């Protein structure tokens, strides 16, 4: 009798739990729909390290923040380019005012790079600890080269996204030289820094967008060779940003 009752109880529990689990999964899919997760953790760390960022271990912080901040942070990581339009410097600078806007479902990855650096510079001028703003910037710049963060979040994107995010994550921290082999000089003039930066962001975004278009056309995932090329774009831009930040730090120290 006990055995029969136990089986009956477990059967009823299973019938009750299955709909509850399904409801939870639906709720989670709604909550996180259209929030792209970007390259995996080790990939973000490797890009930051390849660029010479001395606090490279902070580069995953922006993804961690999503757990509590949800769309306040999540919308900083992508641009849902539904019209497949050419990205311009003007578009990049316009997006900056949407930083941390949870209602901007289109996303504003490009502006987040600009805005996080503005936050760093503004916080530094106030004499406060500003390093975490650079960690956010490092993360956004890495996301910039991910093709599926620059294209519509359609069925292709949803189906392929996780596989493309992790395409080179396995042991990438042991292969940072492969990123560095794809790096190149980027010059950001101190007296024209923000405009130069916006131009470079637009250039890399359009390159990633074009690769995303090819992936759709050929119905495939990004290759490892293509991924390392993309990561080289991000690491190169980060290295140029650190050069400017270093100059600002020297100037601030010289005036103290």
N, C-alpha and C positions, 0 to 999 in steps of 0.2 A: 504493500500500500504506500509506504513512504517513497519507494522508488517511483511508483506511478505518479504520485503527487508532485515529486520533484521534477519529473519529465514534463508534466503538465504545466508546472510553474515556469520552467525554463522555456517551454514552447510559447507560452503567453508573453513572457518577457522579451523573447526574440521578436515576436510580432509587434510589440509596442516599441522596441528600440529601433527597429529598422526605419520606420517612418520618421522618428526623431532624428536619427543620424542623417537621413536624407534631407530633412529640413535644415539641419545645421550646415550641411555641405552647400545647400542652395544659398543660405544666408551668407556664408563665407564667400561664395563665388560672386554674389552681388556686391558685398563689401569691398572686395579686392579686384573687381572687374575693372579693366582699363588702367590698373596700376602695374606697370611693367617693372620687373625686378632687376634687370640689368645683369652685367657680367657677374659671375659668382665671386665669393669673397676673396679667394686666393688670386683671382685675376685682377681684382681691384688693387690688392696689396702689391702685386707684381708691377703693375703700371706705375703706381706711386713710387715704388722702390727704384724702378728703371729710370724715372725722371730725376732722381736725386733728392726726393723729399725726405728730410731727416726724421720726420714723424710718420713714415709710411704706414705704420701699424694702425693709425687712426682712420685710414681711408675707407673702411667699411662702415664707419659710424652712421652715415646717412641712411643706409639700408636698415640698420638697427633701429633708428629713430622712427621708421615707418610703423613699427609695432604699436607704438603709443600715439604717434601724431597722425597716423593714417594719411588722408589726402593732403593735410597741411604740408607734409613732406613729400608724399608720393608723387604729386603733380610736378615736382621739381626735376623728375628723372626722365622725362620723355617729351616729345612733341608729336602729337597725333596728326601728322600732316595729311589729312584726309583729301585735300585738293592736290596733293603731290606738287606743291608750288616750290619754286626756287627760293632758297633761304637767302636773305640779304642781311647786310649789316644793320640796316634800319629795323628789320624784324627782330633781330637779336636784342638790340637796345630797347625796343618797345616791350619785349617780354620781361625785362628786368623789373618793371613795376608790378608784375603779377607774382613775384617771388612769395612763396608760402601761401598762395591763394588756394584754398581748398575747393573753390567753386569753378576754377578754370579747368574744365574737364579736357580741354584740348592739350593741356600741358605746356610747360614753359622751360624746358631744359636749358635752352640757350641763354635765356635771361637769368636763370639761376646761377650760371657761372659768373656773369657780370655782377649780379646782386650780392653773391657771397663774398666776392672780393671787395665790393663797396663796404660791406659789413665789417670785413677785416680791417680795412683802412680806417673806417670811422671809429671802430672800437680801439684801435691802436692810438689814434689821436687823443682819445680820452684817457689814455694811460692804463687801460684795462687789458686783461688777458684776452687775446684775440685768436689764438692758435686754432681753435675748433672751427672757425669760419674757413680756414684754409683746408681743413680736413674735408669739409663739405664740398669745397671747390674741387679738390682732388677727385672726389667721387663723381661729381657731375662731368668733369672733363673726360673721365674714363667712359662714362655712359655715352658721351657724345659720339664716339666712334662705333658704337653698336648699331648696325643697320636697322634693326627692328625697333629702335628707340626713335627713329627718324621717319618712320612710315606709318600708315594707318594701322590701328589695332583691330584688324579684321580677322577673319577665320584663319587665314594663312599665318598671321602673326601669332595668334593665340595657340595654334597647333604646334608651331615651330619654336616658340620663344624660349622655353626652358632648355631645349637641346642646344640652341645657338648660344645661350648665356654661358653654358658650361663646356663649350667645345674644346677649350684648351686649359681648363681649370686643373686638370690632373697633372700634378708635379710642376706647375708653371713657375713656382717659386724657385725651382731648381734650373729653370731655363729662361731667366730674365734676360740673358744675352740675346735671345731670339727676338725680344721686343727691341732691345737696343740696336740690333742690326737693321731695324726698320725705322730708326729715328733719323731726323734731319734738322738742320738749323731753322728756327723761326725767330724773326726779329720783331720785337715789340718796342717801339720808341717810347722812352719815358715821357716825352712831351706830347705824345699822341696815343698813350697806352690804351685807353678804353676803345677808341675807334679801331686801332690796329687789332686789338683782341677780338672785337666784334667781327672784323673782316675774316680773321683766321677761324673763328667759330663757324661762321657761315660757310667757309671753304670746306672744312672738315665735315660739316653736316651734309652738304650737298654731295660730297664723295660717298658718305655712308648711305645717303638716300638713294644714290644711283646703284650702289651694290645691293641694297634692299630690293630695288626694282628688278635687278637681274635674278636674284634669288627667287622672287615670285614667278617671273617668267619661266625660269627653268625648274620651278617647283622642287627646290632643294635647300639643304642647310648650308651655312657658311663652311668653308673648308678651314683647316687649321692654318694653312698658309695665308689665306685671306684674313683670318682673325688676327694673326700676328702683325700683318700689315696695318690693320685698323688700330690695334693697340699701339703701334709705333706712332700713329698720328696723335693719339692722346698723350703719350709720354713726351713727345716733342713739344706739344703746346704747354704741358705742365712745366717742363724744364724752362721754357721761356718765361712763364709766369713767375717761377721761383727766382729767376734772375732779376725781374723787376721788383719783387718783394724784398730781395736782398739789398737792392739799391735804396729802397725806401727806408729799410731798417738802418742802413749806414748813415743816411741823411738825418734820421731822427736822433741817432746816437751822437752825431757830431754837433747837434744843436743843444744837447743837454749840458 
